[in-house]
Amino acid sequence: MTRQLGLILFSVMFWTYSATALQDSITSGEIETSDGTEFVTIVRPTSPDFTVSYPILFSPGSRDYPEPTFFWGDEPSNLGWLIVQTEQLYRGGPEDLKRVMDAAMAKLRQEGFQIADVHLIGWSASSGAAARHAAAMGAEIRSVSFIPGYGGGRSVERMCAHKNLRVNFITGSKDGSWLRGAEGMRDKLLSCGNQHVAFHVIEDGGHVLREISGEPLFNVLNAARPNAH
């Protein structure tokens, strides 16, 4: 019952969208995976350059709320990223998410896109799942971000094996328990030797950090990309 309530609150708070309508660069629907079909929303650059490689971000998604989440801002197709929203990020295990990742990237490659680095993101009730996926797939992804969020002890221990995994925390200063949880996970990662941890506290920020939507969020994500420094 507690988990169900958490997912309901997660949907109400975080699946409120920008005014962006679905368009050619933003599509929602079923894609074929190695084990049936999965519903995804895919955001592409508006005027893609097929001679360059794009980073790809996998995030929570919902069939009931197919539009891009407000975290991508008002113009998600102008961020220079490929974004895939999928329920498997917070409902499925790593093998389920991996099937969606492989299928989505295969589809985008068929469309002509070249894919550079792979990133995960989670927030609130989905952050624990994002940490579990990062722990299982740390060798295959570049970064995982929590806005806000943190993972459990076993996930953190497994993430310690992936020394090159970038971990981003963005938490509101007024989001007490989530801030403490993020600080605890940060400290554990640092103590086990992960030197690629970025910790951002949003002054006067609460739990739903609308103020970081769009460019501020993607400045953090871009800083975790190869050759960013």
VOGU-3710 file (C-alpha; in Angstrom, 3 decimals, decimal comma):
1> mtrqlglilf> 0,000/0,000/0,000  2,845/2,395/0,880  4,608/1,758/-2,435  1,353/2,247/-4,380  0,679/5,537/-2,594  4,233/6,648/-3,356  3,748/5,976/-7,069  0,449/7,875/-7,060  2,096/10,906/-5,433  4,998/10,537/-7,858
11> svmfwtysat> 2,558/10,734/-10,782  0,643/13,712/-9,430  3,704/15,801/-8,580  6,092/15,005/-11,381  3,884/14,320/-14,401  2,773/17,898/-14,847  3,996/19,028/-18,214  5,167/22,055/-20,073  2,933/23,496/-22,769  4,940/21,708/-25,469
21> alqdsitsge> 2,674/19,719/-27,794  3,677/16,444/-29,359  5,325/17,160/-32,688  7,469/15,413/-35,273  10,538/15,554/-33,051  8,567/14,282/-30,033  6,737/10,986/-30,443  4,920/8,590/-28,131  3,986/5,001/-28,841  4,961/1,348/-28,762
31> ietsdgtefv> 8,392/0,120/-29,786  9,407/-3,477/-30,376  11,809/-4,936/-27,841  13,309/-8,404/-27,550  10,397/-9,342/-25,276  7,327/-7,633/-26,732  6,351/-3,998/-27,078  6,950/-1,132/-24,670  5,429/2,345/-24,579  7,923/5,199/-24,736
41> tivrptspdf> 8,051/8,908/-25,405  11,086/9,997/-27,421  12,377/13,564/-27,679  14,708/14,325/-30,594  16,499/17,499/-31,653  14,311/19,644/-33,904  16,922/20,000/-36,646  19,262/17,060/-36,088  22,788/16,965/-37,469  23,345/13,341/-38,429
51> tvsypilfsp> 27,090/13,880/-38,706  27,447/14,302/-34,925  26,731/11,979/-32,003  24,099/12,879/-29,420  23,936/11,972/-25,721  20,866/9,987/-24,743  18,976/10,277/-21,459  16,599/7,609/-20,124  14,043/8,887/-17,649  10,804/7,821/-15,952
61> gsrdypeptf> 7,784/7,936/-18,227  4,129/6,999/-18,293  1,617/5,820/-20,870  -0,995/7,902/-19,052  1,112/11,080/-19,352  2,970/10,789/-22,675  4,090/14,402/-23,080  7,614/15,481/-22,107  7,938/16,157/-18,388  8,332/19,776/-17,266
71> fwgdepsnlg> 11,927/19,050/-16,244  12,935/19,365/-19,920  11,638/22,925/-20,083  9,459/24,556/-22,729  11,649/23,561/-25,681  12,930/20,029/-25,005  13,892/19,500/-28,646  16,392/22,367/-28,439  18,494/20,857/-25,644  20,837/18,895/-27,918
81> wlivqteqly> 19,893/15,570/-26,333  17,923/12,476/-27,206  15,521/11,673/-24,360  13,521/8,483/-23,816  10,805/8,345/-21,158  9,851/4,825/-20,080  7,909/3,192/-17,253  10,565/0,506/-17,043  12,935/2,931/-15,369  10,849/2,800/-12,199
91> rggpedlkrv> 8,677/-0,305/-12,602  11,066/-2,836/-14,115  14,356/-4,450/-13,222  17,647/-3,676/-14,964  17,019/-6,343/-17,589  13,638/-4,782/-18,425  15,104/-1,307/-18,751  18,005/-2,661/-20,799  15,568/-4,131/-23,338  13,905/-0,733/-23,741
101> mdaamaklrq> 17,260/1,028/-23,976  18,500/-1,333/-26,679  15,262/-1,063/-28,666  15,052/2,730/-28,430  18,676/3,200/-29,451  18,240/0,774/-32,352  15,193/2,747/-33,521  17,040/6,049/-33,321  20,027/4,645/-35,198  17,648/3,486/-37,928
111> egfqiadvhl> 16,430/7,093/-38,131  20,011/8,194/-38,735  21,067/9,298/-35,251  24,491/8,511/-33,879  24,502/7,941/-30,134  27,378/9,051/-27,934  27,052/8,510/-24,181  24,162/7,043/-22,168  22,692/8,656/-19,032  19,965/7,819/-16,503
121> igwsassgaa> 17,857/10,125/-14,345  15,337/9,581/-11,564  13,389/11,697/-9,127  11,513/11,186/-5,890  9,922/7,715/-5,803  11,814/6,628/-8,933  15,259/7,536/-7,587  15,809/4,226/-5,810  15,108/2,362/-9,041  17,473/4,656/-10,957
131> arhaaamgae> 20,198/3,840/-8,413  19,585/0,089/-8,817  19,834/0,383/-12,601  23,024/2,421/-12,356  24,493/-0,170/-9,983  23,707/-2,945/-12,450  24,706/-1,082/-15,627  27,406/1,271/-14,389  29,891/0,083/-16,985  27,457/0,953/-19,790
141> irsvsfipgy> 26,271/4,389/-18,698  28,058/7,687/-18,235  26,000/9,241/-15,450  23,006/8,897/-13,176  21,212/11,924/-11,727  18,811/12,305/-8,804  16,529/15,383/-8,725  15,979/14,789/-5,836  16,763/11,308/-4,667  19,188/8,682/-3,484
151> gggrsvermc> 19,659/4,934/-3,511  19,718/2,195/-0,902  22,827/0,745/0,693  23,181/-2,261/-1,608  22,887/-0,078/-4,720  25,530/2,295/-3,374  27,887/-0,597/-2,626  27,517/-1,901/-6,172  27,923/1,577/-7,652  31,268/1,811/-5,848
161> ahknlrvnfi> 32,621/-0,745/-8,307  32,078/1,731/-11,157  34,716/4,353/-10,462  34,073/6,252/-13,704  30,323/6,597/-13,163  29,273/10,231/-12,766  26,637/10,820/-10,079  24,658/14,075/-9,875  22,544/15,110/-6,909  20,194/18,103/-7,118
171> tgskdgswlr> 18,148/18,696/-3,967  16,201/21,584/-2,472  17,512/23,140/0,731  14,011/22,845/2,235  13,585/19,181/1,294  14,959/17,937/4,609  14,731/14,135/4,548  15,641/13,905/0,859  18,598/16,229/1,367  19,861/14,102/4,242
181> gaegmrdkll> 19,429/10,931/2,203  21,322/12,434/-0,727  24,108/13,621/1,577  24,414/10,125/3,039  24,690/8,508/-0,393  27,185/11,158/-1,528  29,399/10,508/1,476  29,345/6,741/0,914  30,319/7,148/-2,744  33,165/9,493/-1,866
191> scgnqhvafh> 34,405/7,174/0,863  34,631/4,246/-1,533  36,681/6,227/-4,036  34,196/7,663/-6,548  35,610/11,104/-7,352  32,911/11,956/-9,916  30,136/13,146/-7,615  28,454/16,527/-8,150  26,243/17,804/-5,334  23,921/20,760/-5,916
201> viedgghvlr> 21,627/22,287/-3,304  18,939/24,640/-4,614  18,473/27,473/-2,149  14,883/27,604/-0,837  14,053/24,676/-3,118  11,368/22,197/-2,130  10,723/18,673/-3,347  9,508/19,460/-6,867  12,342/21,509/-8,373  10,638/23,280/-11,255
211> eisgeplfnv> 13,224/26,037/-11,041  15,919/23,795/-12,515  13,861/22,826/-15,567  15,429/23,112/-18,991  18,855/24,714/-19,326  19,849/24,693/-15,610  19,298/20,930/-15,404  21,037/20,214/-18,681  24,021/22,332/-17,683  24,526/19,778/-14,899
221> lnaarpnah> 23,991/16,848/-17,269  26,358/18,293/-19,856  29,066/18,693/-17,213  29,011/14,896/-16,762  29,650/14,237/-20,443  33,030/13,129/-21,845  35,440/15,998/-22,526  33,218/18,391/-20,568  36,175/19,743/-18,626
//
